[in-house]
Amino acid sequence: MIVVTGAAGFIGSALIAHLLEEGYTDIVAVDDFSRADKNANLLNKKLRERVHRDDFFSWIDQNEQFIQLIFHLGARTDTTEFDRSIFDRLNLNYSKEVWNKCIDYALPLVYASSAATYGLGEFGYEDKDDLALKLKPLNPYGVSKNDFDKWILNQPRKPFFYAGIKFFNVYGPNEYHKGRMASVVYHTHRQIGETGKMKLFQSHNRDFANGEQKRDFVYIKDVVKVLQFMMEERKVCGLFNLGTGEARTFNDLATSTFRAMNIEPKIEYIPTPEDIRDKYQYFTQAEMQKLRSAGYSQPFTGLEEGIEEYVKEYLQTARYY
């Protein structure tokens, strides 16, 4: 059995869709399953079993001999939530329990870290394990992810295989439920449909023109291929970036979305809210050499190509992956 926590979420449900396409049919989904909008991500997906996240650890005790690997992707991901106790419970402490169960039963583990751990990028974006000790995330979500990374690196006992995946700016189908935390591609498509234009933040940094702020945008279908690689190869343990290795501007993203919708671009620049202005990232770009050195050789989808597929095959038809 392959176990996926956060199974009804964006990355979890896309991973399940991909694994089913690849012939992996013995999949157990773990989540709280309390939201109909998230559960829609799992419609028509054949699963062995659904396990509530509160019952997961007792379920592991009863089924450990059948588990081949755990993808621990479940987490509270709202970067605007500032109640540290929520992240301590759902991200840090829950993940520690997953980690310990994997040690107890000799189970391989692939878990979700985040590029949010890098903060403003003042220490760069290399996925060196020891860099985690220096990083300064900008919000409690990023702190919780980095705290877990630091915790596992200091553990004397580890699963025989583990990998922490630092997802950069993931976009693609099955993020309909994410609201304000959905990708900029999703929000661009929605705004264009509603108003005929897209609003982007102005630059308040003299080194960047309006809309020329850059992110490493990575398509969800590339993300799940990397996760499959980690499951199958299990060559190198540690923390791994997962982006494309190429930063692109928000102007590029917006223009590509307009083009995919066959609409002339119309972009308006608005002031970045003052409460987040001093924490706003102007540049992120994943260093990808570590993943390449581990043997992953597939190319990543270009931004224009990924947006065109996402818009035309999913957003325009409200289709799920």
Secondary structure, DSSP 8 states (H G I E B T S, - for coil): -EEEETTTSHHHHHHHHHHHHTT---EEEEE----HHHHGGGTT---SEEEEGGGHHHHHHHHGGG--EEEE------TT---HHHHIIIIIIHHHHHHHHHHHTT--EEEEEEGGGGTT-TT-S---GGGGGT---SSHHHHHHHHHHHHHHT-SS--SSEEEEEE-EEE-TT-GGGGGGS-HHHHHHHHHHHHSSEEEE---STTS-TT--EE-EEEHHHHHHHHHHHHHH----EEEEES-S--EEHHHHHHHHHHHTT----EEEE---HHHHTT--SB-----HHHHHTT-------HHHHHHHHIIIIITTT---
